[in-house]
């Protein structure tokens, strides 16, 4: 009898425990249980965490997206999503809408960064883009409406890049002849004097040429008038004269300007940490 009673008690205990467990599972499956679970604090949750922006980087002439590799490594270590946009280098009418379409494909805030001729592209492409929270110009053109790159590069003496540019004719889609400009093998002193020769040779071999007409298209918009902007001056730049960079940045009332006195035109290659830190400054200030 004692054995029978013991078994009955054990069965009742098991049934009771099972009923309680089933009730808990039903509660968790119900909307109330789900809401309660969602509301419960976790060790990793934070109140109102700031969303890090996507960093979009736009290259200039005589280059491709790989020129940002060292800077991207720095940014990714800081936890930023990065996209190195491929700039067509055909001039504002082609380049700006193309980069604009890239910006439209990104959800969430964007910090838009450009080097050299890429500055002209983002100045046009970012206009009216609500997701672009900051612009960062790395040794880059900052044109105003109606200005051309040709006017700006000749505004101050010191550019030495044209004599080491190689013109190559090509046939455009409409059958007319255009001219592409390539950086020659003798272009290191004018373009990238502070990087190892092996690095320059790789850059020169993988470059994308730009259409010479890029210097003639007038700027259609000036996004820096409404979007907070940052800039880096390359102190030994022989492509865009440093005085020109300082003048453009000052005119645009940039929030912060960093000058790297020893940098050539390719500051994002020779000084990737300084470049990435400036980009992060813009991200933290606006996003």
N, C-alpha and C positions, 0 to 999 in steps of 0.2 A: 504493500500500500504506500509505504513511504517512497519507494522508487517510482510508483505511478504518479503520486502528488508532485514529486520533484520534476518529473518530465512535463507535467501540466504547467507548473510554474515557469519552467524554462520556455515552453511554447508561448505562454502569455507575454513573457518579457521580450521574446524575439518579435512577436506580432506588434507589441506596443512600440518597440524601437523602429520597426519597419514603417509603421503608420506615421510616426514622427518624421522619419526621413523623407517619406513620400510627401508629407505636407510641406516640408521645407523646400523640396524640389518644385512642388507646384507653385509655391510663393515666389521662388526665384524665376519661374517661367512666366509668371503673370506680369502685367505692366508695372504693378506696384513693386514687385520684387526686382524687376529690371531697373526701374528708376532708383530704388534704394541702393542697388549695387553700384550703379553709375555715380551716385552721389557720394558713396563711401570714399574717403580720402585714401590715396595710395602713397607709398614712400617716394615714388618718382614724379608725382604730379606737381605742377606749379600753378600759381594763380596768374592768369593772363600772360602766358609766355609770349614774348615777341617773336614774330615769324621772321626768320632771316630771309632777306631778298635773294633772288637769283641774280648772279653777276653775269652780265652779257658783255663780252669783249669783242671789239671790232678792230681789225688790223687795217693798216694803211697800204701804200704802194710799196713795191719791191719786197713784198712779204706775203705770208699766208697765215692761217690761224695758229700754226705751230710756234709763231713768235711769242705767243702768250704762255707757252708751256711752263716755264719756271715760275711765273706769277700765279698761274692756275694751281700749281702744287702748293704754293704758300696759302692761297685762298681755301683750297680744299682741306688743308690741315686746320684751318680756322673754322671749318664746318659749313662752308658756303657751297651751294650748288652753282656750277659755272657752265656757261655755254660760250664757246668761241665762234662767233658768227663768221660766215664766209662772205666777205665783201667782194662783190663782182668787179669793182674797180673800173667801171665804165663811165662814171660821172653821175652827178646828182639825179638826173631823171631815171636812171636805172637803179643806182645803189640805195638811195633813200627809201623808195617803196619796198625794195627787197628786205632791207633790215627792218623796216616798219612791219612787214608781215611776220617776221620772226618775233618781234615784240608782241604782236597780237596773239601769238600762239602760246604765250606764257601766262599762267595764272599766278596771281600774287604779285607782290612788289618786285621791281627791277631796279638795279643800279647799272646804268649803261656807261661803259668805259670805251675810250677810243684812243688810238695812237695815230699821229701824223694826219694823213688824208682822211682817216676814219673820223676825225673830229668834224670835218665838214659834213660827213654822212649822218652822224648822230645829231648834229645841230638841226638838220632837216627832218630826219626820221622820227625823232622823239616828240616833235610838235604835236600836241593834241593827244598824246598817249598818257592816259590817267595812271597807268601802272608804273610808269617810269618816275621814280622818286628822287633820283639824283643822277647827275652827269659827272663823269671824271675824264679829264683830258690829260693824256700823257704825252708831253712834247707834241701837241696836236694843234691843228687849225681850229680857230673859233670865229667863224665868219658871221657878219651881220647880214641882214636882208639886203640883197642886191650886190653884195661883194663876191668876188671870185678868188679862188686860191692863187691865181696868177698875180693879182693885185697885192695880196697879203705877203707872199713870199718875197716880193720885190720891194716891200715897204721899208725894210731895213737891210743893210749890207751883211754879207757873211755866208750866204748859202753857196755851197760848193758842189751840190749834187748834180746839177744839170750837165756839167762837162764830163761826168762819168756815167751818163745815161746813154744807152744804146737804142736808137729808134729802129723799129721793125714794122714795116707796113703789113696790114692785114685787111681782109675783105669783110666788110660789115654785112649784116643780114639783108640790107637794102641794095647791096651791090656796090656801094661806094667804098672808097679806100680810107681806112683809118690808120693811125700810128700808135703802136704800143711802145712804151718805154721800159727798158730793162736796166737794172743796175749792173754795170760791168764788173769784171773780176778785179779791176783797179779801184773799186768804190769803197773799200773798207775805211780809209782815212776820212772820207766825207760822210759816211753813213754809220759806221759801227767801230770806231777807233778803239773802244775800250773793251772789246770782247776778244777772246782768243782767235787766232787766224783760222783754226779748224772750224770754229763755230761760224765765223763769217762765210767760209767756203760753203758750208751746208746751207746757210741762209740764202746765199747767192744762187746756189744750184736749185733750190726749191721755191724761189720767189714766184709770185704771180705779177705779171706786168700790169701797168695801168695805162688806160687810154690817155694820150696827151691832151685830148679835149677836156679832161677832168679839170684842167686849170682855167677853162673858159666859161663854165656854167655858173650863172649867178645863183646865189643862195636864195631859197624861196621862203624859209622860215628860220627863226632864231629861238630854238627851244630853251636856251640858257636864260632867256628873259623871264621865263616863268618857272623853270626847274632849278633848284639849288645846284651849284656846280663847284667842283674842285679841280685843281690843276697841278701838274708837275712840270717844272722848267728844267730842261737838260742843259747844264751850264756850258758844255762844250759841243753843243749841237751845231753841225755844219750842214744840215739839211734845211730845217727851219731855224733861222737865227734866234738865239735866246732872247734878244731884245724884242723880237716880234712876239714870242710867246708871252713875255712879261706884259707887253702892251695889250695883247688880246685878253689876257686873263684879268688885267686891271680894268679894262673897259667893261668887261662882263661882270665885274664885281663879284668875283669868286669868293666863296666862304673861306677857303683855305688854299694857299699856294705853297708847295714844297719845292725848294730848289736843290738840285743835286749838282754841285759845282763841277765835278769831274765826269759827269755823264755825257756820253755821245747821244745821238738821236734815239738809239734803241734802249732807252732806260728800262723798259720792262724785261729786257734780256740781261743787261749788265747790273741792274739794281732791282731784282724782283721783290725783295722784302720791303724796300721803301715803297715800291709801287703798290704792293698788296696792302701795306699798312694805310696808305692814303685812301685806297678803295674802301677799306674797312671803316675808316673815319667817316666817309660819306654814308656808308650803310648804317652805322650806329646813330648818326645824326638825323637820319630821315626816315628810317624804317622801324 
